[in-house]
Amino acid sequence: MRLIGILAVCHVCVMKCLAMTTSELEDFSNFLKETSQLDQSVKKFLKGSVPDDDDYDTPVSDHAWEESGKFEGDLILNERQRRMIVNSVAEGLARNGVSDTTKRWPNNEVIYFIQAEHFSSDQLQAIQDGIDDLARASCVKFRPYVKGDRDAVVIQGSRRGCFSQVGYQGGYQVLNLSGRHPAGRGCFRHGTIVHEMLHTLGFYHMQSSSDRDEYIDVIWENIVKNARHNFRKYNSFAVSDFGVGYDYDSVLHYSRKAFSLNGEDTLVPKKFAAEIGQRIGLSEKDTQKLNKMYCDADSENLADSDTFKTSKKKKTKNKPFEGHGLGYQQVKRRKICNQRLFRELELEKK
């Protein structure tokens, strides 16, 4: 694939989104299409067969989401979203929550199915902890898949990094957490699980916001050449910050050295001593945006400014439903034959 040509800009300058030629926009569009294709392991999984696991021996990285080869490291876009991104880049100016209400989960309810065979008990607990934190911090409800459900996010452990589709897709969609990473590392850091779930809920990366140049400098010459497209901005028509504003503390923000060519910073905050790229959990503004997006409410009372991971809402535990839905407690008791399950899912869709 022909690489996108982007001029390197001196890092002492304020970085602006560079204009793209028609040819470059076409290349960018083709890149989005290519990286949005589900790899063969995911396709096999959705057809009912388990992906091969013979490529699980590569080194574990705390930047595991960079390993997937997807757009911005961990995003799978549908055709409509690809057009939106290309148009956004062409216009030169977004915030980070999807504006299209059809990409928000109906009735504020996310249905999930965990591919239990891909994960250890510690990994399963980490997934459930991430789901529970999002449920505690917002009005969004999470429940395991039950027979008859037509929509679900399939949480599975392919061999390639951490990634998710953005927002509600309708039908069955994928969130991948590489099963080779132990709990607490790589895809299984708590904040990384929350990060990927926020993509599933409809959020893009923070540093792609249309106003990011007011808050960070992009050091283009330090970025791996064929990863520079990951640092483009979107327009404010496509996505919204719901009036909350830019957030250095967001769990959706890239780190200083994301996609670094030489180990040097690729993103530098304009605010002195600001830290970016935390993967502890939801920030206060993450919580506010999530609630404004799904609850149309002032969520300031839901966020605890003293901690990333807790809220003032009463702690609740997601209980597994009967049927084929796999919550953590249910996984401990039994395994589900996923080939049979997905045959049933496909039959139900017909």
KOLTINU-907073 format. One record per residue: x, y, z of N, C-alpha, C in turn; residue in one letter. Coordinates in steps of 0.1 Angstrom, whole numbers, padded with zeros to 4 digits, always signed. Last residue first. Layout:
! residues N
XYZXYZXYZa
...
***
This chain:
! residues 350
-0317-0155+0106-0324-0158+0093-0339-0157+0094k
-0308-0152+0131-0308-0140+0123-0316-0142+0110k
-0308-0177+0142-0318-0168+0147-0319-0156+0138e
-0287-0189+0128-0300-0194+0125-0310-0184+0130l
-0265-0175+0140-0268-0173+0126-0282-0178+0122e
-0267-0185+0166-0269-0170+0164-0272-0168+0149l
-0263-0212+0162-0276-0207+0167-0278-0193+0164e
-0236-0210+0155-0246-0216+0145-0260-0212+0149r
-0226-0200+0178-0227-0191+0167-0235-0197+0155f
-0230-0223+0196-0236-0210+0198-0237-0201+0186l
-0214-0243+0184-0228-0244+0185-0235-0231+0187r
-0189-0231+0188-0193-0234+0175-0208-0236+0174q
-0187-0228+0216-0190-0216+0208-0193-0219+0193n
-0200-0244+0242-0195-0248+0229-0198-0236+0219c
-0190-0231+0273-0200-0231+0262-0193-0236+0249i
-0183-0244+0305-0178-0238+0293-0190-0240+0282k
-0190-0234+0340-0191-0243+0328-0185-0236+0316r
-0183-0219+0362-0191-0231+0364-0191-0240+0352r
-0170-0197+0353-0163-0205+0363-0170-0219+0364k
-0189-0184+0338-0178-0190+0331-0171-0200+0341v
-0205-0172+0357-0211-0183+0349-0199-0191+0342q
-0189-0152+0366-0193-0162+0376-0198-0174+0368q
-0187-0136+0343-0175-0142+0349-0179-0154+0358y
-0212-0143+0318-0206-0134+0328-0195-0142+0335g
-0222-0152+0289-0211-0156+0297-0207-0145+0306l
-0253-0165+0277-0245-0153+0281-0234-0157+0291g
-0270-0186+0271-0256-0187+0266-0247-0175+0270h
-0290-0189+0301-0288-0191+0287-0273-0191+0283g
-0294-0162+0325-0295-0176+0321-0293-0177+0306e
-0270-0136+0331-0283-0141+0328-0283-0156+0324f
-0249-0126+0357-0251-0133+0345-0265-0137+0343p
-0249-0093+0371-0252-0108+0373-0254-0114+0359k
-0227-0069+0379-0235-0074+0368-0237-0089+0369n
-0231-0053+0410-0224-0063+0402-0233-0068+0391k
-0226-0019+0420-0235-0030+0417-0227-0040+0409t
-0223+0007+0443-0216-0003+0435-0226-0015+0433k
-0240+0038+0438-0238+0025+0446-0232+0014+0437k
-0220+0065+0427-0232+0056+0425-0229+0044+0433k
-0197+0079+0427-0206+0080+0439-0218+0072+0438k
-0170+0058+0415-0181+0069+0413-0189+0069+0426s
-0136+0051+0407-0148+0050+0415-0158+0061+0412t
-0112+0056+0392-0120+0043+0390-0133+0042+0398k
-0098+0079+0396-0102+0075+0383-0112+0065+0382f
-0105+0101+0423-0100+0088+0418-0105+0086+0404t
-0115+0126+0430-0103+0121+0437-0098+0108+0432d
-0138+0132+0417-0126+0138+0412-0114+0133+0419s
-0162+0110+0407-0154+0113+0419-0141+0119+0415d
-0192+0116+0390-0178+0114+0390-0171+0118+0403a
-0218+0122+0393-0215+0108+0392-0200+0106+0393l
-0222+0149+0393-0224+0143+0406-0221+0128+0405n
-0218+0155+0366-0208+0159+0376-0209+0152+0389e
-0235+0149+0346-0229+0138+0353-0219+0142+0363s
-0265+0159+0335-0253+0165+0341-0246+0155+0350d
-0275+0138+0308-0276+0143+0322-0263+0150+0325a
-0280+0120+0287-0284+0134+0286-0285+0141+0299d
-0271+0095+0287-0281+0098+0297-0286+0112+0296c
-0251+0092+0268-0261+0082+0269-0273+0086+0278y
-0236+0115+0269-0238+0109+0256-0250+0099+0257m
-0233+0121+0295-0240+0131+0287-0244+0125+0273k
-0219+0099+0304-0233+0101+0309-0240+0111+0300n
-0195+0102+0290-0203+0090+0289-0217+0092+0293l
-0186+0127+0300-0190+0125+0286-0199+0113+0283k
-0182+0121+0327-0191+0131+0323-0196+0129+0309q
-0161+0102+0325-0174+0098+0331-0185+0108+0327t
-0141+0117+0313-0146+0105+0306-0160+0102+0311d
-0137+0135+0334-0144+0140+0322-0148+0128+0313k
-0125+0118+0353-0137+0125+0357-0145+0130+0344e
-0114+0088+0336-0112+0101+0342-0125+0107+0346s
-0114+0053+0341-0121+0065+0336-0116+0077+0344l
-0080+0040+0345-0094+0039+0344-0101+0052+0339g
-0053+0038+0339-0058+0034+0352-0073+0031+0351i
-0037+0046+0318-0045+0034+0316-0049+0029+0330r
-0028+0078+0305-0030+0069+0316-0039+0058+0313q
-0021+0097+0286-0020+0083+0282-0022+0073+0294g
-0003+0124+0301-0012+0119+0291-0010+0104+0290i
+0002+0151+0324+0005+0137+0320-0006+0132+0311e
+0017+0183+0324+0005+0175+0322+0009+0161+0318a
+0038+0200+0327+0038+0189+0336+0025+0180+0334a
+0022+0227+0312+0034+0222+0318+0031+0211+0328f
+0003+0222+0283+0002+0225+0298+0014+0219+0305k
+0008+0210+0259+0012+0224+0261+0011+0229+0275k
+0022+0177+0257+0012+0186+0262+0017+0201+0263p
+0033+0161+0229+0038+0169+0240+0027+0179+0245v
+0038+0131+0212+0028+0141+0217+0034+0148+0229l
+0061+0117+0208+0053+0120+0196+0042+0130+0199t
+0093+0116+0223+0079+0119+0224+0073+0122+0210d
+0115+0088+0212+0112+0102+0217+0097+0104+0217e
+0118+0064+0201+0118+0064+0215+0116+0078+0221g
+0116+0066+0173+0130+0066+0179+0130+0067+0194n
+0090+0065+0166+0100+0059+0157+0113+0057+0164l
+0061+0058+0184+0073+0065+0183+0083+0058+0174s
+0034+0053+0190+0039+0051+0176+0052+0058+0174f
+0034+0073+0219+0026+0065+0210+0032+0065+0196a
+0046+0088+0239+0055+0081+0229+0047+0071+0220k
+0026+0098+0255+0036+0107+0249+0044+0100+0238r
-0005+0081+0247+0006+0085+0255+0016+0093+0248s
-0038+0091+0237-0025+0085+0234-0015+0089+0245y
-0068+0089+0257-0057+0098+0252-0045+0089+0249h
-0087+0076+0271-0087+0075+0256-0076+0083+0249l
-0087+0083+0296-0082+0069+0293-0082+0067+0278v
-0078+0117+0301-0087+0107+0295-0080+0094+0293s
-0063+0138+0310-0064+0126+0319-0072+0115+0313d
-0067+0159+0293-0054+0153+0293-0054+0139+0301y
-0094+0167+0275-0090+0160+0287-0077+0153+0287d
-0115+0194+0264-0104+0185+0262-0099+0179+0276y
-0151+0194+0271-0138+0199+0268-0127+0189+0268g
-0179+0192+0275-0170+0189+0286-0156+0194+0284v
-0198+0193+0254-0196+0205+0263-0186+0203+0274g
-0196+0170+0240-0207+0172+0248-0205+0183+0258f
-0178+0167+0220-0172+0166+0234-0183+0168+0244d
-0185+0148+0191-0188+0158+0200-0181+0156+0213s
-0182+0142+0155-0181+0138+0169-0182+0150+0178v
-0188+0155+0131-0189+0140+0132-0189+0136+0146a
-0185+0182+0134-0198+0177+0130-0199+0162+0132f
-0158+0187+0139-0168+0187+0150-0182+0184+0147s
-0136+0164+0122-0143+0176+0124-0154+0175+0135n
-0104+0150+0134-0118+0149+0128-0125+0162+0130y
-0069+0147+0127-0080+0153+0134-0093+0150+0127k
-0042+0122+0127-0051+0132+0121-0062+0137+0130r
-0027+0102+0137-0026+0115+0144-0034+0126+0137f
-0026+0081+0120-0033+0079+0133-0033+0092+0141n
-0010+0087+0099-0024+0089+0097-0032+0088+0110h
+0015+0078+0107+0012+0092+0109-0003+0096+0107r
+0025+0053+0103+0015+0055+0114+0010+0069+0116a
+0045+0052+0086+0032+0047+0081+0022+0046+0092n
+0066+0064+0101+0061+0070+0089+0047+0065+0086k
+0064+0069+0136+0067+0059+0125+0059+0064+0113v
+0073+0102+0146+0062+0092+0145+0066+0082+0133i
+0090+0123+0148+0092+0112+0157+0083+0100+0155n
+0080+0143+0131+0092+0136+0127+0096+0124+0136e
+0057+0153+0145+0056+0144+0133+0068+0137+0130w
+0046+0158+0173+0060+0159+0168+0061+0149+0157i
+0020+0179+0181+0023+0166+0175+0037+0167+0169v
+0012+0194+0212+0019+0195+0200+0022+0181+0194d
-0020+0202+0227-0008+0193+0225-0001+0197+0212i
-0039+0222+0228-0036+0215+0241-0023+0206+0239y
-0047+0232+0205-0047+0241+0216-0041+0235+0228e
-0049+0210+0189-0037+0218+0187-0036+0229+0198d
-0074+0199+0194-0063+0193+0201-0050+0202+0200r
-0099+0204+0184-0093+0215+0191-0079+0210+0198d
-0109+0181+0173-0106+0192+0164-0098+0203+0171s
-0093+0151+0186-0103+0162+0187-0099+0174+0178s
-0076+0131+0188-0081+0133+0175-0091+0145+0175s
-0070+0126+0214-0061+0135+0207-0065+0137+0192q
-0090+0108+0223-0090+0122+0227-0082+0131+0218m
-0105+0085+0200-0094+0089+0208-0094+0104+0211h
-0142+0080+0202-0129+0080+0195-0118+0084+0205y
-0169+0060+0214-0159+0071+0216-0147+0069+0208f
-0189+0040+0216-0190+0051+0206-0180+0062+0207g
-0187+0017+0230-0198+0026+0233-0199+0037+0224l
-0163+0007+0220-0176+0000+0217-0188+0008+0220t
-0146+0026+0232-0148+0025+0217-0161+0018+0214h
-0150+0017+0258-0155+0030+0255-0156+0032+0239l
-0137-0008+0257-0152-0007+0259-0157+0006+0256m
-0111+0001+0255-0117-0006+0244-0132-0006+0245e
-0108+0014+0281-0105+0021+0268-0113+0014+0256h
-0111-0008+0298-0121+0003+0298-0120+0011+0285v
-0088-0022+0291-0101-0028+0289-0112-0018+0288i
-0069-0003+0299-0070-0007+0284-0083-0014+0281t
-0072-0001+0326-0076+0010+0318-0077+0007+0303g
-0063-0027+0334-0077-0023+0336-0081-0012+0327h
-0045-0046+0311-0044-0035+0320-0059-0030+0322r
-0047-0064+0290-0054-0067+0302-0050-0058+0314f
-0031-0058+0269-0045-0056+0267-0053-0058+0280c
-0004-0054+0291-0009-0053+0277-0024-0050+0276g
-0013-0066+0324-0003-0063+0313-0010-0062+0300r
-0033-0076+0340-0025-0065+0345-0014-0060+0335g
-0031-0109+0330-0039-0099+0337-0030-0088+0343a
-0010-0114+0301-0015-0118+0315-0023-0106+0321p
-0018-0119+0267-0013-0109+0277-0019-0113+0291h
-0029-0136+0249-0015-0139+0254-0010-0130+0265r
-0053-0128+0241-0053-0137+0252-0039-0140+0256g
-0061-0095+0233-0052-0106+0230-0050-0115+0242s
-0092-0086+0229-0082-0085+0239-0073-0097+0238l
-0116-0071+0207-0105-0081+0209-0096-0077+0220n
-0149-0070+0200-0139-0064+0208-0128-0074+0211l
-0172-0070+0172-0160-0076+0179-0153-0066+0188v
-0207-0078+0168-0195-0070+0166-0184-0075+0175q
-0238-0087+0154-0227-0091+0162-0214-0084+0158y
-0263-0062+0151-0259-0076+0149-0247-0079+0158g
-0251-0030+0152-0263-0038+0148-0258-0052+0144g
-0231-0014+0161-0231-0017+0147-0244-0024+0143q
-0223+0012+0183-0232+0001+0180-0233-0001+0165y
-0188+0021+0184-0202+0023+0186-0210+0011+0182g
-0163+0008+0166-0167+0020+0172-0182+0022+0172v
-0146-0023+0174-0154-0015+0165-0160-0003+0173q
-0113-0026+0188-0128-0026+0189-0134-0019+0177s
-0084-0043+0201-0091-0034+0192-0106-0036+0193f
-0051-0053+0208-0064-0049+0214-0071-0040+0204c
-0032-0080+0192-0034-0068+0200-0048-0066+0205g
-0039-0108+0176-0034-0095+0173-0039-0083+0182r
-0051-0132+0180-0036-0131+0182-0031-0117+0180r
-0082-0128+0199-0074-0131+0187-0059-0129+0190s
-0103-0133+0221-0088-0132+0222-0081-0136+0210g
-0134-0114+0225-0126-0125+0221-0111-0122+0221q
-0165-0105+0229-0152-0102+0235-0144-0114+0233i
-0189-0093+0209-0182-0105+0212-0168-0102+0217v
-0218-0075+0215-0204-0074+0213-0197-0086+0218v
-0249-0081+0199-0240-0084+0210-0226-0080+0206a
-0283-0086+0189-0271-0078+0189-0262-0082+0201d
-0304-0104+0192-0299-0102+0179-0287-0093+0178r
-0311-0130+0215-0306-0116+0213-0300-0115+0199d
-0316-0157+0217-0327-0148+0211-0322-0134+0209g
-0300-0164+0246-0305-0169+0234-0317-0161+0229k
-0281-0136+0259-0290-0147+0261-0296-0152+0247v
-0251-0120+0268-0260-0125+0258-0269-0136+0263y
-0249-0101+0299-0245-0111+0290-0256-0115+0280p
-0252-0065+0301-0257-0078+0304-0252-0088+0295r
-0251-0032+0313-0244-0043+0306-0250-0056+0310f
-0262+0001+0310-0264-0012+0315-0257-0022+0307k
-0254+0034+0318-0253+0023+0308-0254+0010+0315v
-0252+0055+0335-0265+0049+0334-0265+0037+0324c
-0220+0051+0352-0229+0056+0343-0243+0050+0344s
-0202+0038+0369-0200+0052+0367-0210+0058+0358a
-0210+0011+0370-0211+0019+0382-0210+0034+0379r
-0204+0003+0343-0217+0003+0348-0219+0012+0360a
-0176+0006+0343-0184+0014+0334-0198+0015+0339l
-0169-0014+0363-0166+0000+0365-0174+0010+0356d
-0179-0037+0350-0185-0033+0363-0182-0018+0365d
-0161-0040+0329-0175-0038+0326-0182-0032+0339i
-0137-0044+0344-0138-0033+0335-0153-0029+0332g
-0143-0068+0357-0140-0056+0365-0142-0043+0356d
-0145-0086+0335-0157-0083+0343-0155-0070+0351q
-0118-0086+0327-0129-0081+0318-0141-0077+0326i
-0107-0097+0350-0103-0084+0346-0113-0078+0336a
-0118-0123+0350-0121-0114+0361-0118-0099+0357q
-0106-0132+0327-0120-0131+0327-0125-0122+0338l
-0079-0133+0336-0083-0124+0325-0098-0122+0324q
-0081-0153+0356-0077-0139+0359-0081-0129+0348d
-0089-0175+0340-0098-0170+0350-0094-0156+0355s
-0079-0168+0306-0077-0175+0319-0088-0169+0329s
-0095-0172+0273-0090-0164+0285-0088-0173+0297f
-0108-0184+0253-0096-0177+0249-0089-0171+0262h
-0131-0195+0262-0120-0204+0259-0107-0197+0256e
-0150-0175+0263-0143-0179+0275-0131-0187+0272a
-0159-0149+0248-0153-0161+0243-0144-0167+0253q
-0187-0133+0260-0172-0135+0262-0168-0149+0257i
-0209-0110+0248-0206-0124+0249-0191-0126+0250f
-0232-0084+0258-0219-0089+0255-0218-0104+0257y
-0251-0055+0252-0251-0070+0254-0238-0075+0250i
-0258-0025+0267-0248-0032+0259-0249-0047+0263v
-0282-0001+0267-0279-0014+0271-0269-0021+0262e
-0297+0022+0261-0285+0023+0270-0281+0010+0275n
-0315+0017+0241-0320+0016+0255-0308+0016+0265n
-0289+0009+0218-0303+0011+0221-0306+0009+0236p
-0258+0025+0217-0265+0012+0220-0279+0015+0224w
-0253+0047+0190-0253+0045+0205-0262+0033+0207r
-0255+0051+0164-0243+0044+0168-0242+0042+0183k
-0275+0068+0160-0278+0054+0156-0266+0046+0160t
-0266+0094+0166-0273+0086+0177-0276+0072+0173t
-0236+0107+0159-0247+0099+0153-0253+0090+0163d
-0214+0116+0173-0226+0124+0173-0238+0116+0167s
-0191+0100+0194-0198+0100+0182-0211+0108+0183v
-0167+0120+0211-0178+0111+0212-0187+0112+0199g
-0146+0139+0208-0143+0124+0207-0154+0115+0210n
-0144+0164+0183-0143+0161+0197-0141+0146+0198r
-0129+0176+0158-0140+0169+0163-0137+0168+0178a
-0110+0200+0101-0113+0201+0115-0119+0189+0120l
-0105+0195+0075-0094+0200+0083-0098+0202+0098g
-0119+0183+0055-0124+0196+0060-0114+0203+0069e
-0105+0159+0053-0106+0168+0042-0110+0182+0046a
-0111+0147+0078-0097+0151+0075-0097+0161+0063v
-0139+0144+0074-0134+0152+0085-0120+0156+0083s
-0140+0126+0053-0145+0139+0051-0140+0149+0062n
-0128+0104+0065-0121+0110+0053-0126+0124+0051v
-0147+0099+0086-0133+0102+0089-0126+0109+0077i
-0170+0093+0071-0170+0104+0080-0156+0109+0083m
-0162+0070+0057-0165+0082+0049-0164+0094+0058r
-0159+0053+0079-0148+0056+0071-0150+0069+0063r
-0186+0052+0088-0176+0058+0097-0163+0062+0089q
-0197+0037+0067-0202+0051+0070-0192+0059+0078r
-0183+0013+0069-0182+0021+0057-0186+0036+0060e
-0168+0010+0102-0177+0006+0092-0176+0016+0080n
-0136+0004+0117-0146+0013+0112-0155+0007+0102l
-0118-0004+0145-0124-0010+0132-0136-0001+0129i
-0089+0007+0162-0103+0009+0158-0106+0002+0145l
-0063+0007+0173-0073-0002+0179-0087+0000+0174d
-0045+0023+0158-0040+0012+0167-0051+0002+0171g
-0056+0040+0140-0053+0046+0153-0049+0035+0163e
-0067+0011+0124-0067+0025+0123-0065+0031+0138f
-0046-0018+0132-0059-0011+0129-0057+0004+0128k
-0024-0033+0140-0024-0028+0126-0037-0021+0122g
-0020-0042+0166-0031-0048+0158-0031-0044+0143s
-0002-0030+0182+0002-0043+0175-0008-0047+0165e
-0010-0010+0198-0003-0006+0186+0000-0018+0177e
-0020-0022+0220-0030-0018+0210-0023-0014+0198w
+0002-0026+0237-0003-0037+0229-0013-0033+0218a
+0020-0013+0252+0014-0005+0241+0008-0016+0231h
+0031-0030+0268+0021-0022+0274+0015-0013+0264d
+0037-0062+0252+0040-0048+0253+0028-0041+0260s
+0052-0093+0251+0041-0085+0256+0045-0071+0257v
+0066-0108+0221+0067-0102+0234+0055-0093+0238p
+0048-0137+0207+0055-0125+0206+0055-0117+0219t
+0032-0160+0209+0045-0160+0216+0053-0147+0214d
+0009-0166+0195+0008-0159+0208+0021-0157+0216y
+0003-0179+0172+0011-0167+0171+0010-0159+0184d
-0014-0200+0173+0001-0203+0172+0009-0191+0171d
-0041-0202+0176-0034-0195+0186-0019-0198+0186d
-0068-0198+0153-0055-0204+0156-0048-0196+0167d
-0102-0193+0165-0090-0189+0158-0077-0197+0162p
-0128-0217+0162-0119-0209+0171-0107-0205+0163v
-0158-0212+0143-0146-0219+0146-0136-0210+0154s
-0180-0196+0136-0182-0206+0146-0169-0215+0149g
-0178-0173+0123-0184-0184+0116-0186-0196+0125k
-0164-0158+0140-0178-0154+0138-0185-0164+0130l
-0139-0171+0137-0146-0171+0150-0160-0168+0148f
-0132-0164+0111-0134-0178+0114-0142-0179+0127k
-0129-0137+0114-0139-0142+0105-0142-0156+0108k
-0107-0136+0132-0120-0131+0136-0131-0136+0127v
-0087-0147+0115-0091-0154+0128-0104-0149+0133s
-0085-0129+0094-0091-0143+0092-0095-0150+0105q
-0096-0096+0105-0086-0106+0100-0093-0120+0100d
-0119-0073+0091-0116-0083+0101-0106-0093+0096l
-0109-0043+0077-0113-0056+0075-0110-0065+0087q
-0099-0018+0083-0112-0021+0089-0117-0035+0085s
-0076-0015+0068-0075-0018+0082-0088-0021+0089t
-0088-0010+0042-0079-0022+0045-0078-0025+0059e
-0101+0014+0047-0108+0003+0042-0101-0010+0045k
-0080+0031+0054-0091+0029+0063-0099+0016+0060l
-0066+0030+0029-0060+0025+0042-0070+0022+0052f
-0083+0043+0012-0080+0029+0010-0074+0023+0022n
-0083+0069+0024-0095+0061+0023-0093+0047+0021s
-0056+0075+0019-0061+0075+0032-0074+0067+0033f
-0056+0076-0009-0048+0066-0002-0052+0064+0012d
-0073+0098-0013-0077+0085-0018-0069+0074-0011e
-0058+0118-0001-0071+0114+0005-0076+0101+0000l
-0037+0118-0019-0035+0114-0005-0048+0110+0002e
-0050+0128-0042-0044+0115-0042-0042+0110-0028s
-0058+0153-0033-0068+0144-0037-0063+0130-0037t
-0038+0163-0005-0041+0163-0019-0052+0153-0021t
-0044+0178+0027-0041+0166+0019-0045+0168+0005m
-0029+0200+0050-0039+0197+0040-0034+0185+0032a
-0022+0191+0084-0018+0194+0071-0028+0191+0060l
-0032+0207+0113-0035+0195+0105-0031+0199+0090c
-0004+0221+0130-0017+0222+0124-0019+0210+0115k
+0016+0227+0159+0012+0218+0148-0002+0220+0143m
+0037+0253+0165+0024+0248+0168+0019+0240+0156v
+0072+0244+0166+0061+0251+0160+0048+0245+0165c
+0091+0228+0175+0090+0240+0183+0078+0248+0178v
+0093+0206+0158+0085+0204+0170+0084+0217+0178h
+0088+0211+0123+0097+0213+0135+0089+0213+0147c
+0073+0185+0105+0072+0199+0109+0081+0200+0122v
+0073+0165+0076+0077+0166+0090+0078+0181+0093a
+0045+0159+0056+0057+0167+0058+0060+0167+0073l
+0034+0128+0044+0031+0139+0054+0044+0146+0057i
+0019+0106+0023+0030+0116+0024+0026+0127+0034g
+0011+0073+0031+0006+0087+0030+0017+0097+0032i
+0022+0047+0010+0022+0054+0022+0017+0068+0020l
+0006+0022-0008+0013+0034-0009+0012+0042+0004r
+0008-0012+0000+0000+0000+0000+0009+0012+0000m
***
